Amino acid sequence: MKKIFCLTFILLLSAIGVFAQEEEEERTIEKSEFDVVMRAGYIKYANLAYRQKINHESYLPGNDKPGNTSKSIIEFAPTRAIRSVFESDSPTAKTRRESIILDGKRYTRSGEGPWTEEPALLKSDKENRAESPFEIIEEKIEYKSLGSQILDNRNVTVYAQTETKKMIHKTNRNVTVSFVTNKFWFGEDGGILKQEWAMENRIKSPQKTTESIYRHLRTTVWELDPNIKIEVPDIAKQF
């Protein structure tokens, strides 16, 4: 009888230990720790050929189906060349744009139209930047480690940044409460594999008794691909 009691007690302690370990998988961390993980995740792709696949969905108030969707594929070559394809779909229009940045020049085209050449980078003028129309009333940012998970049969660690912000529009006095969750998945080598960004904006107008809710969801996936090769489009063939 005594042996059975001891065995039961040991099993109970083991169960409590496992439960406590699972509870400790999620913990709040400092911004400095979060920043170190993020920097290491991006550095893993330095001087390598890789692509990002991005999907974005926007939801209008009262709708469970996205009103606007878009997807992008951005490829990066070790030569610092960049190629991107952007497609969007809305109730009013569908668009497709391509862009190539190579050797200090930028080439773009819309749909199947002709390529055009323009400077790759335009210097930003801080003095001409528009002032934000919002006044921030409250703001809270938290950083968390969500522990280990499985992503596409791979062991990953997950981190998250959550932000809550209350703002008032300086002109129309609309009050917006914004909730943002940014989750990141990292491989065993520390490289970033996936990001999921979700935003919910609750907008309350002084003239209305109800609030309007707008939601956005953006997912980004990283892929290494040594076969990525980016070249200048043959513009001469277009004339």
C-alpha positions in Angstrom: 0.0 0.0 0.0 2.8 2.3 0.9 4.6 1.6 -2.4 1.5 2.4 -4.3 1.1 5.7 -2.5 4.7 6.6 -3.2 4.4 5.7 -6.9 1.2 7.8 -7.2 2.8 10.7 -5.5 5.8 10.6 -7.8 3.6 10.5 -10.9 1.6 13.4 -9.6 4.8 15.4 -9.1 5.9 14.5 -12.6 2.6 15.7 -14.1 2.8 18.9 -12.2 6.4 19.4 -13.5 5.3 18.9 -17.1 2.4 21.2 -16.7 4.6 23.9 -15.2 7.1 23.5 -18.0 4.3 24.0 -20.6 3.1 27.0 -18.7 6.6 28.5 -18.8 6.8 28.0 -22.6 5.2 31.4 -23.0 6.9 34.3 -21.2 7.1 38.0 -21.5 10.6 39.3 -22.5 12.4 42.6 -22.8 12.6 44.5 -26.1 16.4 44.1 -26.1 16.0 40.3 -26.2 13.4 40.4 -28.9 15.6 42.7 -31.0 18.6 40.3 -30.7 16.4 37.4 -32.0 15.0 39.5 -34.9 18.5 40.8 -36.0 19.9 37.2 -36.0 16.9 36.0 -38.0 17.5 38.4 -40.8 21.3 38.1 -40.8 20.9 34.5 -41.8 19.9 35.6 -45.2 22.7 38.0 -45.8 24.5 37.4 -49.2 22.2 34.5 -50.0 19.5 34.0 -52.7 16.1 33.9 -51.2 12.4 34.9 -51.8 9.6 36.2 -49.7 6.0 35.2 -50.4 3.5 37.7 -49.0 -0.3 37.4 -48.8 -2.5 40.3 -47.6 -6.2 40.3 -46.8 -8.3 43.3 -45.8 -11.8 43.0 -44.2 -14.4 45.7 -44.2 -16.8 46.2 -41.3 -19.4 43.5 -41.0 -17.7 41.2 -43.5 -16.2 37.8 -42.8 -14.7 37.5 -46.3 -11.9 39.8 -47.4 -12.9 42.7 -49.5 -9.4 43.2 -50.9 -6.6 40.7 -51.3 -3.0 40.9 -52.7 0.0 38.7 -53.0 3.6 39.5 -53.7 6.7 37.5 -54.5 10.0 39.3 -53.9 13.3 37.6 -54.8 16.7 38.7 -53.6 20.0 37.8 -55.3 23.4 37.8 -53.6 24.3 40.7 -56.0 21.7 42.8 -54.1 19.4 42.7 -57.1 15.7 42.5 -56.4 12.8 41.3 -58.4 9.2 41.6 -57.3 5.7 40.7 -58.6 2.6 42.3 -57.0 -1.0 41.3 -57.7 -4.1 42.7 -56.1 -7.8 41.9 -56.4 -10.6 44.2 -55.2 -14.3 44.5 -56.1 -13.4 47.4 -58.5 -10.1 46.3 -60.2 -7.4 43.8 -60.6 -3.8 44.9 -60.9 -0.4 43.3 -61.6 3.0 45.1 -61.3 6.6 43.9 -61.8 9.8 45.5 -60.7 13.5 44.8 -61.0 16.2 46.7 -59.2 19.7 46.1 -60.6 22.9 48.0 -60.8 21.4 51.2 -59.5 18.5 51.2 -61.9 14.8 50.3 -61.5 12.7 48.6 -64.2 8.9 48.4 -63.9 5.9 47.4 -65.8 2.1 47.0 -65.3 0.4 43.9 -66.4 1.9 42.7 -69.7 2.8 46.3 -70.7 6.3 47.5 -71.7 9.1 47.9 -69.2 10.2 51.4 -68.3 13.5 52.4 -66.7 13.9 54.9 -63.8 16.3 55.7 -61.0 16.4 52.9 -58.4 16.3 55.0 -55.3 14.8 58.4 -54.7 16.1 60.3 -51.7 13.4 61.0 -49.2 12.9 64.6 -48.1 12.0 64.6 -44.4 10.8 68.2 -44.6 8.2 67.2 -47.1 6.8 64.3 -45.1 3.2 64.9 -44.1 2.5 65.2 -40.4 0.5 62.4 -38.9 -3.2 63.3 -38.6 -3.5 61.3 -35.4 -2.7 62.1 -31.8 -1.7 59.1 -29.8 -3.5 59.0 -26.4 -2.4 55.6 -25.1 0.1 53.1 -26.3 1.3 49.7 -25.0 3.8 47.3 -26.5 4.7 43.9 -25.2 7.2 41.2 -26.4 6.8 37.5 -25.8 8.6 34.2 -26.3 5.9 31.6 -27.3 8.3 28.6 -27.0 8.8 25.7 -29.4 6.4 24.6 -32.1 6.3 22.6 -35.3 6.0 24.4 -38.6 5.9 22.3 -41.8 7.5 19.4 -40.0 10.3 21.6 -38.7 11.2 22.5 -35.1 10.8 26.3 -34.7 10.7 28.8 -31.9 8.1 31.5 -31.9 8.1 35.1 -30.8 5.4 37.8 -30.8 5.1 41.5 -30.4 1.7 42.9 -29.4 0.7 46.6 -29.6 -2.4 48.4 -28.4 -2.8 52.0 -29.4 -5.5 54.5 -28.9 -5.5 57.5 -31.2 -7.7 60.5 -32.0 -7.9 62.2 -35.4 -6.9 65.8 -35.2 -9.6 67.0 -37.6 -12.7 64.9 -37.5 -12.1 63.7 -33.9 -12.7 60.0 -34.7 -11.2 57.8 -32.1 -9.3 54.7 -33.2 -8.3 51.8 -31.0 -5.7 49.6 -32.8 -4.7 46.1 -31.9 -1.7 44.6 -33.6 -0.2 41.1 -33.2 3.1 40.3 -35.0 4.2 36.7 -34.7 7.6 35.3 -36.0 8.7 31.8 -36.5 12.5 31.0 -36.5 14.3 27.8 -37.6 16.8 25.8 -35.5 19.6 27.8 -37.1 18.0 31.1 -36.0 16.8 32.2 -39.5 13.4 33.7 -39.8 10.9 31.4 -41.7 7.5 33.1 -41.3 5.8 36.2 -40.1 2.1 36.8 -39.4 0.9 40.3 -38.9 -2.7 40.9 -37.8 -4.3 44.3 -37.2 -7.8 45.3 -36.0 -8.9 48.9 -36.0 -12.0 49.9 -34.1 -13.1 53.4 -35.2 -15.6 55.4 -33.3 -17.0 58.6 -34.8 -18.5 61.4 -32.6 -21.6 61.4 -34.8 -22.3 57.6 -34.4 -23.2 55.4 -31.5 -21.5 52.3 -33.0 -17.9 51.6 -34.0 -16.6 50.4 -37.3 -14.1 47.5 -37.3 -11.5 47.0 -40.0 -9.2 44.0 -40.0 -6.0 43.2 -41.9 -4.0 40.0 -42.1 -0.6 39.7 -43.8 1.5 36.5 -43.9 5.1 36.4 -45.1 7.1 33.2 -45.8 10.9 33.1 -46.4 12.5 30.5 -48.8 16.1 30.0 -49.7 16.7 29.3 -53.4 20.3 29.2 -54.8 18.8 29.1 -58.3 17.5 32.7 -58.2 19.0 34.8 -61.0 17.9 38.3 -61.7 18.7 40.0 -65.0 17.9 43.3 -66.8 14.8 43.0 -68.9 15.4 43.3 -72.7 13.8 46.7 -73.2 15.2 47.1 -76.7 12.8 44.4 -78.0 9.8 46.5 -77.1 10.5 49.2 -79.7 
